[in-house]
Amino acid sequence: MRPSPYLIYRKKECPLLYTYRFYNVFSTKASPIVDDTNRTIGSVARYYESSSKRIVDKLLKGRIFVNYQVTDANQQVVFLSKKATNPFNRRQYHLSYFKNNEEHNVHLIDQKTFDLGETTTFDYNGGTYELIKQPLEKAIIKKDGTLVAEWDNTMSVPSKAHFELRDEDYKEDELFFLGVFHTYFHAG
């Protein structure tokens, strides 16, 4: 595959590869996230705040109440996402990430115009990150031109997502970035 024109350079390249299975958009079954040695580092799952919201969401094709949670290897929730339900606004998600007994909140807003692909920026931990997905390419997150992580999903059955952490400086935030990718592209 040819290199993406959106990358400036890669810093501290340490491709850590993680894989998890995609279930259909209605499923609340947790999907284990495994590394390249087959060690489970956490799980990702959709959740509903009530059974009535789940019923309404099924009637509306799974696009209204889009909530995900990511747990770590100890089954502790470290990431929550919730789609803003205003149908007149652009696609928006409210994210919460729990790290070192602190809650970090991020607001993702679809900034795509009429061009192809996806692009948005978000602020986290004092920095601004770009989330980019061009057609037929992997989705990437970068900060100041440095590639932080890549994400892609297979089209074959069973569907799987592949997440690569590309900069070891972000190792402790790997589940946060995986949650961002999953929320934005699986719920999309």
C-alpha positions, 0 to 999 in steps of 0.5 A: 500500500502506498504511504498516505499523503496526510503523514508528515513523519513517524516518531518512535515507531513501535507498531503494537497491533490489536484486533477485535471482532465487530458485531452487528450494530445492535449487539451488546456482546463484548468483543475481546481486544487481543494483542499480537501475542493473543493476550486480551488487553480489554473489550469493547461493547455497545450498551443501552441505558435502558431497555426502552432505548434499545427497542426504539433504537432497533426500530430506527435502525441502530443510529440514535442511541449509540453508546460504547464502552471499553474495558481494560484487562481487569474489566474496569470501564476506561472509556465511554462514548455517547452519541448526541441525539439531536438529528439537526446537528452534525454527527457528534459524540461525547467521550469520557476516558478514565485514567489515573483516577481522573476523567477526561472529556472529549467532544468529537464533531464531524467536520467533513464538508462535501469532500470524500472521507472523514476528518475531525479534530479533538482536544485531549490531554492538552493537545489537539489531534486529527482523526482522518479517514480517506477512502480505501485507506486506514483511518489515522490519528495524528498529533502535530504531524506525528502518526499516533495510531491507525485503524482499519476493519475487514469486509470479510465475515467475521468482521474484525477491526485492526488497531495499531499504536504507532508511537510508544509515547501513547501506550498508556492511552491505547484504549482511549484511541481505540475507543475513538476509532471504534465510536467514530467509524463503527457507529458512523 
